[in-house]
Amino acid sequence: MRVARSELAKLLAGNRVEEAIHFAPEPNAELRYALTVDPASDGTHVSYRPGDIMVTVSADQMRTWGEESQVGIYTTLDIGHTEPLEVAIEKDFACLDGNDADNYDTFANPLEGKTC
């Protein structure tokens, strides 16, 4: 999941952020996914119902991630009967291609101004 600057502010204020991907014109042909903070949680958790994915992180993880130097929250979850689930929640950094329209509501890119 990529999170914009305004979405991180919502999460830090205790609100959830969510999006939907539509696959066809039918109203139920979508996948909804959300990110929320649970003060009672001790880590990252994922729940799934058909058409819905909810990722929950602890308040401690959110506070640490809210610091400017923290890029993301990364977790490997053991889901039992199959391969572990890799969860990556990252700040949406500005692209360095000079296209300012795509950089609205993004975080400053830590590589800006650096040369290869």
Contact map, one row per residue, 1 for C-alpha under 8 A:
11100000000000000000000000000000000000000000000000000000000000000000000000000000000000011100000000000000000000000000
11110000000000000000000000000000000000000000000000000000000000000000000000000000000000001111000000000000000000000000
11111011000000000000000000000000000000000000000000000000000000000000000000000000000000001111000000000000000000000000
01111111000000000000000000000000000000000000000000000000000000000000000000000000000000000011000000000000111000000000
00111111100000000000000000000000000000000000000000000000000000000000000000000000000000000011000000000000111000000000
00011111110000000000000000000000000000000000000000000000000000000000000000000000000000000000000000000000100000000000
00111111111000001000000000000000000000000000000000000000000000000000000000000000000000000000000000000000000000000000
00111111111100000000000000000000000000000000000000000000000000000100000000000000000000000000000000000000000000000000
00001111111110000000000000000000000000000000000000000000000000000000000000000000000000000000000000000000000000000000
00000111111111111000000000000000000000000000000000000000000000000000000000000000000000000000000000000000000000000000
00000011111111111000000000000000000110000000000000000000000001000000000000000000000000000000000000000000000000000000
00000001111111100000000000000000000000000000000000000000000001100100000000000000000000000000000000000000000000000000
00000000111111100000000000000000000000000000000000000000000000000000000000000000000000000000000000000000000000000000
00000000011111110000000000000000000110000000000000000000000000000000000000000000000000000000000000000000000000000000
00000000011111111000000000000000000110000000000000000000000000000000000000000000000000000000000000000000000000000000
00000000011001111100000000000000011110000000000000000000000000000000000000000000000000000000000000000000000000000000
00000010011000111110000000000000011100000000000000000000000000000000000000000000000000000000000000000000000000000000
00000000000000011111000000000001111000000000000000000000000000000000000000000000000000000000000000000000000000000000
00000000000000001111100000000001110000000000000000000000000000000000000000000000000000000000000000000000000000000000
00000000000000000111110000000111100000000000000000000000000000000000000000000000000000000000000000000000000000000000
00000000000000000011111000000111000000000000000000000000000000000000000000000000000000000000000000000000000000000000
00000000000000000001111110001110000000000000000000000000000000000000000000000000000000000000000000000000000000000000
00000000000000000000111110001100000000000000000000000000000000000000000000000000000000000000000000000000000000000000
00000000000000000000011111101100000000000000000000000000000000000000000000000000000000000000000000000000000000000000
00000000000000000000011111101000000000000000000000000000000000000000000000000000000000000000000000000000000000000000
00000000000000000000000111111000000000000000000000000000000000000000000000000000000000000000000000000000000000000000
00000000000000000000000111111100000000000000000000000000000000000000000000000000000000000000000000000000000000000000
00000000000000000000000001111100000000000000000000000000000000000000000000000000000000000000000000000000000000000000
00000000000000000000011111111110000000000000000000000000000000000000000000000000000000000000000000000000000000000000
00000000000000000001111100111111000000000000000000100000000000000000000000000000000000000000000000000000000000000000
00000000000000000001110000001111100000000000000000111000000000000000000000000000000000000000000000000000000000000000
00000000000000000111100000000111110000000000000000111000000000000000000000000000000000000000000000000000000000000000
00000000000000000111000000000011111000000000000000011110000000000000000000000000000000000000000000000000000000000000
00000000000000011110000000000001111100000000000000001110000000000000000000000000000000000000000000000000000000000000
00000000000000011100000000000000111110000000000000000111100000000000000000000000000000000000000000000000000000000000
00000000001001111000000000000000011111000000000000000111100000000000000000000000000000000000000000000000000000000000
00000000001001110000000000000000001111100000000000000001111001000000000000000000000000000000000000000000000000000000
00000000000000000000000000000000000111111000000000000001111000000000000000000000000000000000000000000000000000000000
00000000000000000000000000000000000011111000000000000000011100000000000000000000000000000000000000000000000000000000
00000000000000000000000000000000000001111100000000000000011000000000000000000000000000000000000000000000000000000000
00000000000000000000000000000000000001111111000000000001111000000000000000000000000000000000000000000000000000000000
00000000000000000000000000000000000000011111000000000000110000000000000000000000000000000000000000000000000000000000
00000000000000000000000000000000000000001111100000000001110010000000000000000000000000000000000000000000000000000000
00000000000000000000000000000000000000001111110000000011110000000000000000100000000000000000000000000000000000000000
00000000000000000000000000000000000000000011111000000011100000000000000000001000000000000000000000000000000000000000
00000000000000000000000000000000000000000001111100001111000000000000000000000000000000000000000000000000000000000000
00000000000000000000000000000000000000000000111110001110000000000000000000000000000000000000000000000000000000000000
00000000000000000000000000000000000000000000011111111100000000000000000000000000000000000000000000000000000000000000
00000000000000000000000000000000000000000000001111111000000000000000000000000000000000000000000000000000000000000000
00000000000000000000000000000000000000000000000111110000000000000000000000000000000000000000000000000000000000000000
00000000000000000000000000000111000000000000000111111000000000000000000000000000000000000000000000000000000000000000
00000000000000000000000000000011100000000000000111111100000000000000000000000000000000000000000000000000000000000000
00000000000000000000000000000011110000000000011110111110000000000000000000000000000000000000000000000000000000000000
00000000000000000000000000000000111100000000011100011111000000000000000000000000000000000000000000000000000000000000
00000000000000000000000000000000111100000001111000001111100000000000000000000000000000000000000000000000000000000000
00000000000000000000000000000000001111001011110000000111110000000000000000000000000000000000000000000000000000000000
00000000000000000000000000000000001111001111100000000011111011000000000000000000000000000000000000000000000000000000
00000000000000000000000000000000000011111111000000000001111111000000000000000000000000000000000000000000000000000000
00000000000000000000000000000000000011111000000000000000111111100000000000000000000000000000000000000000000000000000
00000000000000000000000000000000000000100000000000000000011111110000000000000000000000000000000000000000000000000000
00000000000000000000000000000000000000000010000000000000111111111000000010000000000000000000000000000000000000000000
00000000001100000000000000000000000010000000000000000000111111111100000000000000000000000000000000000000000000000000
00000000000100000000000000000000000000000000000000000000001111111110000000000000000000000000000000000000000000000000
00000000000000000000000000000000000000000000000000000000000111111110010000000000000000000000000000000000000000000000
00000000000000000000000000000000000000000000000000000000000011111111011110000000000000000000000000000000000000000000
00000001000100000000000000000000000000000000000000000000000001111111010000000000000000000000000000000000000000000000
00000000000000000000000000000000000000000000000000000000000000111111110000000000000000000000000000000000000000000000
00000000000000000000000000000000000000000000000000000000000000001111111000000000000000000000000000000000000000000000
00000000000000000000000000000000000000000000000000000000000000000011111000000000000000000000000000000000000000000000
00000000000000000000000000000000000000000000000000000000000000011111111100000000000000000000000000000000000000000000
00000000000000000000000000000000000000000000000000000000000000001001111110000000000000000110000000000000000000000000
00000000000000000000000000000000000000000000000000000000000000001000011111000000000000011110000000000000000000000000
00000000000000000000000000000000000000000000000000000000000010001000001111100000000000111100000000000000000000000000
00000000000000000000000000000000000000000000000000000000000000000000000111110000000001111000000000000000000000000000
00000000000000000000000000000000000000000001000000000000000000000000000011111000000001110000000000000000000000000000
00000000000000000000000000000000000000000000000000000000000000000000000001111100000111100000000000000000000000000000
00000000000000000000000000000000000000000000100000000000000000000000000000111110000111100000000000000000000000000000
00000000000000000000000000000000000000000000000000000000000000000000000000011111001110000000000000000000000000000000
00000000000000000000000000000000000000000000000000000000000000000000000000001111111110000000000000000000000000000000
00000000000000000000000000000000000000000000000000000000000000000000000000000111111100000000000000000000000000000000
00000000000000000000000000000000000000000000000000000000000000000000000000000011111000000000000000000000000000000000
00000000000000000000000000000000000000000000000000000000000000000000000000000011111100000000000000000000000000000000
00000000000000000000000000000000000000000000000000000000000000000000000000000111111110000000000000000000000000000000
00000000000000000000000000000000000000000000000000000000000000000000000000011111011111000000000000000000000000000000
00000000000000000000000000000000000000000000000000000000000000000000000000011110001111100000000000000000000000000000
00000000000000000000000000000000000000000000000000000000000000000000000001111000000111110000000000000000000000000000
00000000000000000000000000000000000000000000000000000000000000000000000011111000000011111000000000000000000000000000
10000000000000000000000000000000000000000000000000000000000000000000000111100000000001111100000000000000000000000000
11100000000000000000000000000000000000000000000000000000000000000000000111000000000000111110000000000000000000000000
11100000000000000000000000000000000000000000000000000000000000000000001110000000000000011111000000000000000000000000
01111000000000000000000000000000000000000000000000000000000000000000001100000000000000001111100000000000011000000000
01111000000000000000000000000000000000000000000000000000000000000000000000000000000000000111110000000000011000000000
00000000000000000000000000000000000000000000000000000000000000000000000000000000000000000011111000000010011110000000
00000000000000000000000000000000000000000000000000000000000000000000000000000000000000000001111100000111011110000000
00000000000000000000000000000000000000000000000000000000000000000000000000000000000000000000111111100110000010000000
00000000000000000000000000000000000000000000000000000000000000000000000000000000000000000000011111100000000010010000
00000000000000000000000000000000000000000000000000000000000000000000000000000000000000000000001111100000000000000000
00000000000000000000000000000000000000000000000000000000000000000000000000000000000000000000001111110000000000000000
00000000000000000000000000000000000000000000000000000000000000000000000000000000000000000000001111111110000000000000
00000000000000000000000000000000000000000000000000000000000000000000000000000000000000000000000001111111000000000000
00000000000000000000000000000000000000000000000000000000000000000000000000000000000000000000000000111111000000000000
00000000000000000000000000000000000000000000000000000000000000000000000000000000000000000000011000111111000000000000
00000000000000000000000000000000000000000000000000000000000000000000000000000000000000000000111000111111110000000000
00000000000000000000000000000000000000000000000000000000000000000000000000000000000000000000010000011111110000000000
00011100000000000000000000000000000000000000000000000000000000000000000000000000000000000000000000000011111000000000
00011000000000000000000000000000000000000000000000000000000000000000000000000000000000000011110000000011111100000000
00011000000000000000000000000000000000000000000000000000000000000000000000000000000000000011110000000000111110000000
00000000000000000000000000000000000000000000000000000000000000000000000000000000000000000000110000000000011111010000
00000000000000000000000000000000000000000000000000000000000000000000000000000000000000000000111100000000001111110000
00000000000000000000000000000000000000000000000000000000000000000000000000000000000000000000000000000000000111110000
00000000000000000000000000000000000000000000000000000000000000000000000000000000000000000000000000000000000011111100
00000000000000000000000000000000000000000000000000000000000000000000000000000000000000000000000100000000000111111100
00000000000000000000000000000000000000000000000000000000000000000000000000000000000000000000000000000000000000111110
00000000000000000000000000000000000000000000000000000000000000000000000000000000000000000000000000000000000000111111
00000000000000000000000000000000000000000000000000000000000000000000000000000000000000000000000000000000000000001111
00000000000000000000000000000000000000000000000000000000000000000000000000000000000000000000000000000000000000000111
